[in-house]
Each structure stands twice: as C-alpha cells, then as structure tokens.
Amino acid sequence: MRLTVVGCSGSYPGPASPASCYLVEHDGYRLLLDLGSGALGPLQRHVGLTEIDGIVLSHLHADHCLDVCPYVVFRRYHPDGVQPPLPLLGPTGTHARLSAAYDPTERAGLRDVFTFSALAPGERELGPFRCRFERMNHPVETYGVRIEAGGASLTYSADTGTCDALVRLAEGSGTLLCEASFPPGPDLPPNLHLTGREAGEHAAKAGVGRLLVTHVPPWTDAEQTSGEAATSFDGPTELAVAGKTYEL
C-alpha cells in the first residue's frame, strides 16, 4: 500500500501545498481521501484523472471537498465523452453541498458524475481496501478512516479535536496521518483541532508504528509543530510533505 500526499496545508492552500488530498494505492486501485482547495491540479502529477477509482470525503469543509467541483468539469465534459459515475463517499448532505457549490441553478445535480454513498461508523470494502470509519470531534459531521490492505494499515484522522475514537481507530496502525492545526497556547477553541503535542499523544496511546503530522496551516511553524509531536510520541515522526510518497 502506498500513500502520496497531494495536499496537506491546513484550512487553506499555502504557497507550498494545496489543501487536504491524499492518494492511497494498492493492487491497481486508486483511492482519494479528500479533494480540498487547489488539489486537483497537482493531483495530475501523480495519477491520470480518469484513473481514480473512488473518493472519500472526510467532511464538507471547503479545504477538504471543494476541488470536487472542477473535477466535475473533467468527468462530464471530457473530449472522449462523459466518464462513468465515480463512487464518492461522504457525510450526510454531500450531494446537496457539492451540487450547490458547483451550480446552485442546476436541477439535476451531480448524479451523472458520481455515485453518492453516505458515510457512517463501521466497516466497508472499497476495492482491495478494508475501511473502518469513526466520527471525529469536529463541529461538522466528520469521519476518520482506517484503511488496511496487503498487511499494511493507515489511519487518517481527518480534522478533529482530542478524541478517544481516534485512538480506538488507530490502535496498532502502521501509520497515523494526523492533523495538528493548532500551535501551543492557552484558550484554544475546544473540539476543533489538535496541537502537535496532542497529535503525538494520540499516536502514543494508539501504539502506532509511525506518525505523519499533517494539516498545519501556513501561518503556523510546521517544523515546530512536528517537533512538538515528537516530544509526546517516541516512534518515528515526520512532517507530511506535499508531493512525497510513503510506502506503507
């Protein structure tokens, strides 16, 4: 199983990275985790846009889903003809949210382009992947996901504040791709995001093999955030980097 970080900038695209988008591949199947602001362009450096087999949207904030809109143009108006409907999984209301973002006057919506399915806690299979979903601690309906294939396991936190469900989801995972949006400090908003230290604490409690720190906003010192994560997790800790591929 292989992970490519297409975009990892927190909350909005930065000068070095688009917003959240991760390509997970195994046995010829290509799954996107999120397709956030600015990600569709750099995604094409790693995979052809006709080669995507499925999309999972962790939640419906713009930095995790809105580049689905330009992807509609590609799939609907491609010179070779309309592409077959692509499986797209997301929280309740995903079709309405993306349809309104793409064209609020269009009555037909996007069902010619995507086959929509609602996420819920529990397990399901996507191609060769065994996936387990859990609700995270975020103001909107948000799902973390654990993906297993070929003896490897990856857990993606999506966006979350401190969350026992994330520890359960990631328990024993080979790699935890974990958000760390907040710098250390007093009076941080609760139930929204993690600090680097908190990301490391979740990794330690879950006993994961490796921590990849992601979703650091451009206004925050990413190296400092990763360093803080390493103070509370004694396993390998890296800062996720846009364009980098990780063998899992």
C-alpha positions in Angstrom: 0.0 0.0 0.0 1.3 3.4 -0.9 0.3 6.9 0.3 1.0 10.1 -1.8 0.4 13.4 -0.1 -1.1 15.6 -2.8 -2.0 18.4 -0.4 -1.5 18.8 3.3 -2.0 22.5 4.0 -4.3 23.2 6.9 -7.5 25.2 6.5 -6.5 26.9 3.2 -3.9 26.3 0.4 -0.4 27.5 1.2 2.5 28.6 -1.0 4.0 25.1 -0.9 0.9 22.9 -0.8 -2.8 22.8 -1.7 -5.3 21.8 1.0 -6.1 18.3 2.0 -5.8 15.5 -0.5 -4.2 12.1 -0.1 -3.9 9.3 -2.8 -3.8 5.8 -1.4 -2.9 3.0 -3.9 -2.8 -0.8 -3.7 -3.1 -3.5 -6.3 -4.0 -1.1 -9.0 -6.8 0.6 -7.1 -6.5 4.4 -6.5 -8.5 6.0 -3.7 -8.6 9.7 -2.8 -9.0 10.8 0.7 -10.4 14.3 0.5 -10.1 16.6 -2.5 -9.6 20.1 -1.0 -9.0 23.5 -2.3 -6.3 23.6 -5.0 -5.6 19.9 -5.1 -6.9 18.9 -8.5 -4.0 20.4 -10.4 -1.1 18.8 -8.5 -3.1 15.5 -8.3 -2.4 15.2 -12.0 1.3 14.9 -11.4 0.7 11.6 -9.7 -2.2 10.0 -11.5 -4.4 10.5 -14.5 -7.8 11.9 -13.6 -9.5 9.0 -15.4 -7.6 6.5 -13.2 -9.2 7.4 -9.9 -11.4 4.5 -8.6 -13.1 6.2 -5.6 -13.2 9.3 -3.4 -13.8 9.5 0.3 -14.6 13.0 1.7 -14.0 13.1 5.5 -16.2 16.2 5.9 -17.7 19.1 4.0 -15.4 22.0 4.9 -14.1 23.7 1.8 -10.4 22.7 2.4 -11.4 19.1 2.2 -14.0 18.9 -0.6 -14.3 21.8 -3.0 -12.0 20.7 -5.7 -14.6 18.1 -6.5 -16.2 20.9 -8.4 -13.5 21.3 -11.1 -13.3 17.5 -11.2 -17.0 17.6 -12.3 -15.9 19.5 -15.4 -13.3 17.0 -16.3 -15.6 14.0 -15.9 -18.7 15.5 -17.5 -17.1 17.3 -20.5 -14.0 15.2 -21.3 -13.4 15.2 -25.1 -13.6 11.4 -25.0 -17.1 11.6 -23.6 -18.7 11.5 -20.2 -16.7 9.4 -17.8 -18.6 6.6 -15.9 -20.1 7.7 -12.5 -17.4 7.5 -9.8 -18.1 6.2 -6.3 -18.0 9.1 -3.8 -18.5 8.6 -0.1 -19.1 11.5 2.3 -21.1 12.7 5.2 -24.9 13.2 5.1 -25.7 16.1 2.7 -22.6 15.6 0.5 -24.6 15.6 -2.8 -26.5 18.8 -1.9 -23.4 20.6 -0.7 -21.3 19.8 -3.8 -24.2 20.4 -6.2 -24.8 23.9 -4.7 -21.1 24.6 -4.8 -20.8 23.6 -8.5 -24.0 25.3 -9.8 -26.9 26.2 -7.5 -29.2 26.6 -10.5 -28.6 23.1 -11.9 -31.6 20.9 -11.0 -30.1 17.5 -12.0 -27.3 17.8 -9.5 -24.2 15.6 -9.9 -25.5 12.1 -10.1 -24.4 11.7 -13.7 -20.8 12.2 -12.5 -20.7 10.5 -9.1 -22.4 7.6 -7.3 -23.0 9.1 -3.8 -23.0 7.0 -0.6 -23.3 8.3 3.0 -20.6 7.5 5.5 -21.4 6.0 8.9 -19.4 4.5 11.7 -18.4 0.9 10.8 -16.6 -1.1 8.2 -16.9 -1.4 4.4 -14.8 -2.5 1.5 -13.5 -0.3 -1.3 -11.7 -2.3 -4.0 -8.8 -4.1 -2.2 -9.2 -1.9 0.9 -10.9 -2.8 4.1 -12.0 0.5 5.6 -13.3 1.4 9.1 -14.9 4.8 9.8 -15.4 6.6 13.1 -16.9 10.0 13.9 -14.3 12.6 14.9 -14.5 15.5 17.3 -15.2 18.4 14.8 -18.0 21.0 14.5 -19.5 19.3 11.4 -20.1 15.6 10.7 -16.5 14.3 10.2 -15.1 10.8 9.8 -11.6 9.4 10.4 -10.8 6.3 8.4 -8.6 3.3 8.9 -7.5 1.6 5.7 -6.0 -1.9 5.5 -4.6 -3.8 2.6 -1.7 -6.1 1.8 -0.7 -6.4 5.5 -0.4 -2.6 5.9 -2.6 -0.2 7.8 -3.1 3.6 7.6 -5.3 5.7 9.8 -6.3 9.2 8.7 -7.6 11.5 11.5 -9.3 14.0 9.2 -10.0 17.1 11.3 -10.6 16.6 15.0 -10.1 17.8 18.5 -9.0 15.5 21.2 -10.9 12.3 20.6 -10.9 8.8 22.1 -12.5 7.5 18.9 -9.3 8.4 17.0 -7.2 6.4 19.5 -9.5 3.4 19.0 -9.5 3.7 15.3 -5.7 4.0 15.1 -4.8 1.3 17.6 -1.8 -0.7 16.3 -1.9 1.1 12.9 1.3 1.1 11.0 1.0 4.8 10.1 -1.2 7.5 11.6 -1.7 10.5 9.3 -2.8 13.0 12.0 -3.8 16.6 11.8 -2.0 19.2 14.1 -3.5 22.6 13.2 -3.1 24.5 16.5 0.1 26.0 17.9 0.5 25.5 21.6 -1.1 28.1 23.7 -3.9 28.9 26.2 -7.5 29.3 25.4 -7.5 27.3 22.2 -11.1 26.6 20.9 -12.2 23.2 22.1 -13.5 20.3 19.9 -11.9 21.7 16.7 -8.2 20.8 16.1 -5.2 19.2 17.7 -1.8 20.7 18.6 1.4 18.9 17.7 1.7 17.6 21.3 -1.8 16.3 21.2 -1.2 14.5 17.9 1.8 12.8 19.4 -0.3 11.9 22.5 -2.9 10.2 20.3 -0.2 8.3 18.4 1.3 7.1 21.7 -2.0 6.0 23.2 -2.8 4.1 20.0 0.6 2.5 19.8 1.1 3.3 16.1 4.2 2.5 14.2 4.7 5.9 12.6 3.2 9.4 12.9 2.9 11.7 9.9 1.9 15.2 11.0 -0.4 17.0 8.6 -2.9 19.8 8.1 -0.6 22.5 9.5 -1.8 26.0 8.4 0.6 28.2 6.5 0.6 30.7 9.4 2.0 28.1 11.8 5.6 26.8 12.0 5.3 23.3 10.7 8.7 22.1 11.8 7.9 23.3 15.3 4.6 21.5 15.2 6.2 18.3 14.1 8.9 18.7 16.8 6.2 19.1 19.5 4.5 15.9 18.3 7.8 14.1 18.7 8.0 15.1 22.4 4.9 13.1 23.2 5.5 10.1 20.8 8.7 8.2 20.8 8.2 6.5 17.5 9.2 7.8 14.1 7.6 11.2 13.5 7.6 13.1 10.2 6.0 16.2 8.7 3.8 15.3 5.8 5.2 17.0 2.7 3.1 17.7 -0.5 4.3 15.6 -3.4 6.0 12.9 -1.2 5.1 9.3 -1.5 5.3 6.9 1.5 5.5 3.1 1.3 3.2 1.7 4.0 
